[in-house]
């Protein structure tokens, strides 16, 4: 019994230390991403996920839906949130080619007439979603 108590104390101490250093969250995100990537090896997963979420499928087929996902993908990549991006793309049922298309369309968002992102400070390195939010708050009457 003494050993069990010591094991629990050690486990709790290690868990708390990893949590405080932010490592435990990374491990959890990496585990979720790895699970989805492992499941991705199954060709059925993508079609299964798409048929399970008709609302998302319809949204992604719309112009606004693709633009919204493009902004989210660009934001996650900007902050190097690879595991979050992997989970998002797997849950959304997006194939690698579709993610590449989203990534490429992120560079062309301004060329499309639907979203206008100002380049008031072209040297500022920030995600397009942040620029879009700044633009919308700057043009809102007070």
Secondary structure, 3 states (H helix, E strand, C coil): CHHHHHHHHHHHHHHHHHHHCCHHHHHHHHHHHHHHHHHHCCHHHHHHHHHHCHHHHHHHHCHHHHHHHHHHHHHHHHCCCHHHHHHHHHHCCCCHHHHHHHHHHHHCCCCCCCCCCCCCCCCCCCCHHHHHHHHHHHHCCC
